[in-house]
Amino acid sequence: MKKLINKPADVVRESLQGMAAAHADLIKVSYDPIFVYRADAPVEGKVAVISGGGSGHEPTHVGFVGPGMLDAACPGDVFVSPTTEQIFEAIRVVQGGAGVLNVVKCYWDDMDVFAEAAELAHREGIPVANILIDDDVAVSESVYSHGRRGTGTTVLAEKICGAAAELGYDLPKLADLCRRVNLNGRTMGIAFTPSTVPAKGTPSFEIGENEMEVGIGIHGEPGRERMSLKTADEITEMLALEIIDDPAYERTVREFDSAKGEWVDVDLVDPPLQPEDQVLAFVNGMGGTPIPELYIVYRKLEEICQEKGLTIVRDLIGTYITAIEMQGASITLLRMDDEMLSLWDAPVNTPRLRWGA
């Protein structure tokens, strides 16, 4: 294992120390328990937006803390969920009296700790909504989740909902928006190489030089199938058509009713993409993919969307939600409406996503 680190046990802490030093105008870091939060927190009268998960997905989530996006992010160790204590303390520090929206990826451990933190916050009189992101069309079940995993749409939900919170959306309206973003987002990814967790020191799976994993997650886990390596255009077409042709996805999720202080079942349906839909196209590198290769993917993706009658109204190309150094890419298509488009364009000022600020 070759990594630019000191000790594996110190990776998360030392990385956050560097980020805090580089972006002292935007963020602060609590080290006991560990979480990153806005330098101007709490913002009185604003719903606080919080997310979190295992480290190793950077810049998700810690790189997206700042005005127009997250109020706090709670990182666990690499590919390990944060603790309930981290999330609860972050809620207490950044809540400004209008409640808290937790954006939660669909992974068992993330869901459990955010659920426990929401219940603790409720007992202290802090309104909380936990909204699940489950956009990965590659799987219906996985080792890490019941139902689809939360992947690329997480970044888009954090940006759109962060902008809405800045504009003064109340908690119920913000939760509805986050749910709507999730229902309209779909993602699928591939990998050419595994990732290596520093504390473990060995690759998460073995793969041949001329093979690729299709339908990978963001924790270094293998995909749903392995096949011979294909060209960029062939890979892009395969991923794009899986997303575009994906039928309606029905499931029941549990959401916390802060007013009642109890969990309720909510029936959800992702509507399939239709010709004439407007979409945001997100081409994401998994950590070890050069930017020019991502633009090669986008080039073909735009062509396919045109053929399918989809209009790309916004795009995001780069490395935003990763599996450490994994070589590979994911594609996310998010159906946009005028409200989401306006919120996407709104100013954002974070260490790794910034415009209009």
TARAZI-V816816 format. One record per helix or strand of 3 or more residues. SS is the DSSP state (helix for helix, strand for strand). FROM is the first residue (numbers start at 1). TO is the last residue. If there is no record, write none. Layout:
SS;FROM;TO
SS;FROM;TO
//
This chain:
helix;8;22
strand;27;31
strand;34;38
strand;48;55
helix;62;64
strand;65;67
strand;72;78
helix;84;94
strand;100;105
helix;108;123
strand;128;133
helix;153;166
helix;171;183
strand;185;191
strand;211;214
strand;225;228
helix;232;244
strand;249;257
strand;262;270
strand;278;285
helix;291;307
strand;311;318
strand;328;335
helix;338;345
strand;348;350
//
